[in-house]
Amino acid sequence: MRNNRSESGTVWWRSVHLKLALIMILLVCAVMVAVGEYLLVSVAAYYEEDFREQMYNVFTADTVTTLRESAAGGLQELRDTVSAYSGRLGIGSDGDRDFFLLDGTTGKVLAGGEYQAVGDGAEKTVDFTKNILLALSGEVGSGNRITDTCFDVAVPVSGGGNSFIVYVRDNKQQSTELNRILLSIIVQAVVFGLAVSVLLSVILSKTLTRPIEALTRGARRVSRGEFDQELPVYASDEIGGLTETFNEMSHALEQSVEALGAERNRYSSLLLHMTDGVLSFDRDGRCQHINPAAREMLGITEEADTDYATLFGEGGIPLSDILALPGGAHRTATLERGDSILEVILSRGGRGFELSAIAVVHDITQEQHLEEARRKFIADVSHELRTPLTNIKGYAETLDGDDNMPPHLRHRFLGVVQNEADRMLRIVKDLLTLSRMDNRSMSWHFEWVDMENLLENINTAMQIRAGEKHHTLSMVLQGTLPMVWCDKERIEQVIVNLLSNAVNYTPEGGSLQLIAGREEDRITISVRDNGIGIPEKDLPHLFDRFYRVDKARSRESGGTGLGLAITREIVEKHNGSIRVESRVGEGTLFVVTLPVDSGIGRAAEEAGV
C-alpha cells in the first residue's frame, strides 16, 4: 500500500507545500475578482456621478423658474422648453437617455422626449421609481445608486394651475456594455494569473520561510513581554503543531510572569509598609532597594548617598565580609542616629554575579530604654529594700546582743525597726498595685461618692501631717460638688498621694491648697504648693514608673518613684486625666479631671457583682 504520509508524519494533502500552492492560486483569484469588482463598481460609479453632475448643472434655480413659466403655458410649451435643454441633459440619438413629462398628480406619461412620439400609440406609463414617488409628493427626486437598473431624476414643476413632473431617465446601456467588455478582460487576466500563480506556488512552496518568520516575530513579541497576541492555528499541519506548541509556551510564560509580578507586588507592598527598614546592595556597594522605613530611620533623603560604606561603614563590618557569609548566616551591628539606637542585621543574598548584601534595620531605642529602665528599677528596688533590711538587721542584732539595754533605748530601736518594715511594706504594696493594673487583676468598686465629703475628710486627715512641717493646708471649693461615679478608695489614694508629695517637697512653713470645682459634666481637683518645684526637663517623665527627679531627696522622703505612676493609672481608669505645671523655686500644681459619670463598671455594680 502506498504511504500517503511524508517524513514529518503529515499526510500529503495536509502538507505545507500543497497548502502554499492552493493559497497562491486562491490569492490570485481573489485579487483578480477584487480588482474586477472594483473596476466594475468604479465604472458604474463614474456613470452615476456623471449623470448626477449633468442633472445638477441643468436643473438649477433659474432653470426650474423657466420650467415653471413654461408649465403655465401648457404641456406643449413645457415640452419645447425641456427639449431645448436636451443637449445639456445628455439626451441623444443613441437612445440611452430620454425625458418624459408626467402628470404631477397621477404620474401618467403625458409626453415623451424629442425622439419619442406622443399619441395614441405612445407609452403611457413608466415604472414608478423612488424619485418619481418623491416628485409626486412635491420634492425633487434625484437619489440614485449604482445598483439601480437605471439613473433618473424627477423634478416637480407647477405653474398656471398646471402640475407636471419633468422626468429624465438613463437606461445605463453604455455602462452595461463597458462592464461587459471589462468583465471579458478580467476573465482573461484571471486565466493568465492562474497560470502564473501555479508556477510561482510550486517554487515558493518548497520553502517554509514565511511561516517560520511569523513564528520568529511571535517569539520576538514574547521576548518583549507581549503575551496577549496569540498566533492563529488554522489547521493541524506541521506549522500548525509548532504554532500550538508556541502558544502553549506563551501562555505558560504569561502565567509565570503574572505570578512573579503578583509576588513582586506583594513583597513590594510588604517592604513598603514594614516598620523595619530594609536595604539591598550589589557587590559594589551600590544601593539597589530601600524602603521608606529605612530612609526615615537612617535619615536618608532622595539626594543623599546610599552606598554601603556611607551607611554602614562605621558599623565596622566590611561589605566583603557580608558577601563571604555562608547561606543563612548573618552579622549584627549597632548604630546611633541622633536619639535613636538602630540594630542592623546583615546577610548575603543571591549568588554569582547577582551576589548582594541585605540589611534589615530595627529601631531598638524603646527596647534599650526599657532595658535601661528595668536595670534601673532592679537597682533602685534592690537599694530601697537593702536599706531598710540593713537597718532592721543592724538594730535587731543590737537588741539581741545587749540584754541590759535601757528600756527607752530599746523602745527607740524597736520603733526604727517598725518604721523600716513599714517602708518595705509600702514598696512592696506599690509594686503589687502596678502589677495588678498591668495584669488587669485590680479589684475596682465603683459607686456614687459624695466628693465634697470625701475631700473634707482627706483635708482633715492631712492637717496633722502638714502641721508636722508647719505647713498651712487649706481647701477651696468652687461651688457645690456633685456626686461622682468612682472607686472611692482609689480616688482617695490619688488625692492623698498628691498632698503627701506637696507636704514632702515643700520647705517648712509652706502653703498648700486643695482646690475642687465643677466644669459641666466633669470635676477638677487641684493640689497647689509653693515648694521647691520641678525642673522643666523632668516634667515629661514625671509620671513614668521608677522615675525620680532627685533620687537622694526622694529616698529621704520615703519615695520610690512609683506613686505618680500609680496615680495616673487610677485616673485614666476613671476616663480622667492628670497634668502638672511647675517652676523651680515657685511651686507645683497638679490638676486631676474626672467625669461625673464615667459609666465604668455600672452594669456590674447594679447587678450586685
Buried (B, 14 or more C-beta within 10 A) or exposed (E): EEEEEBEEEBEEEBBBBBBBBEBBBEEBBEBBEEBBEEBBEEBBEEBBEBBBEBBEEBBEEEBBEBBBBBBBBEBEBBBEBBBEBBEEBBBEEEEBBBBBBBBBEEBEBBBBBBBBEBEEEEEEEBEEBBBBEBBBEEEBBBEBEBEBEBBBBBBBBBBEEBBBBBBBBBBBEBBBEBBEEBEEEBEEBBEEBBEEBEEBBEEBBEEBEEBEEBBEEBBEBBEEEEBEEEBEBEEEBBBBBBBEEBBEEBEEBBEEEEEEEEEEEEEEEEBEEBEBBBBBBBBEBEBEBBBEBBBBBBEBEEEEEBBBEBBBEEBEBBBEEBBEBEEEEEBEBEBEEEEBBBBBBBBBBBEEEEBBBBBBBBBBBEEBEEEEBEEEBEEBBEEBBEBBEEBBEBBBEEBEEEEEBEEEEBEEBEEBBEBBBEBBEBBEEBBEBBEEBEEEEBEBEBEBBBBBEBBBEBBEEBBEBBEEBEBEBEBEBEEEBBBBBBBBEBBBBBBBBBBBBBBBBBEEEBBBBBBBBBEEEBBBBBBBBBBBBBEEEBBEEBBBBBBBBBEEEBBEBBBBBBBBBBBBBBBEBBBBBBEBBBEEEEBBBBBBBBBBBBEBBEEEBEEEE
